């Protein structure tokens, strides 16, 4: 069993809330709040890259 430390949920008005988490082995996790048992996982570096790319507008076409 992986010991994940979850951050507070990131919520937008009228939509699902997402949670980010990390563990002591350098892994990062993304889940829907309330469904943390079903998560997407990768390295912290991959999560960092994802966040920076989103902030840079590389996912704006999905909005």
N, C-alpha and C positions, 0 to 999 in steps of 0.2 A: 504494500500500500504506500503510495506516494504522499508525503506530507506537503500539501500545497498551502501557501499563504496567499489568501485572496484579498485584493483591494476592495474598497467600497465600489458598488455598482456605478457604471456610467449610464445614465438614462437620458433619453430625449423625450420630450412631451409626446405622449400617445404612442410610444413604440417600446420595443423590448429593451431591457437593461442588460448590458454586457459587463462581465467581470474579467479582470486580468489577474493572474496569479503567477507566483514563482515558487521554485523549490530550492533546496540547498545544493542540488547538483547542476545548477545553471540552466534549468529548463524554464520555459515560459508557457502559460496556459491562457486560453480565452474560452469563456463559457457564457451562456445566457444565465442571468441571475435566477436562482431557483432550480437550475438544472446543472449544477457544477459537477455532477457525476459524469456528464457527457461533455467532454472538452476537446479542443484542438490544442495540440502541443508542438512546440519546436524549441529552438534555443533562444536564450535571452537576446542574442545578437539578431536573430531573425525577427523577433518581436520589435526590437529597436528599429530595424530597417523598415518594417511595415509601418510603424508609427511615423517615422520621419518621411517616408514616401507619401503617406496620407496627408500629413501636414504640408508637404510640398505641392499638393494638388494632383498627384498622380492617379487618384481615385475619383476625382470630381465628376467624371463621366458617368459614375454610378448613381449620382444624386438626381 
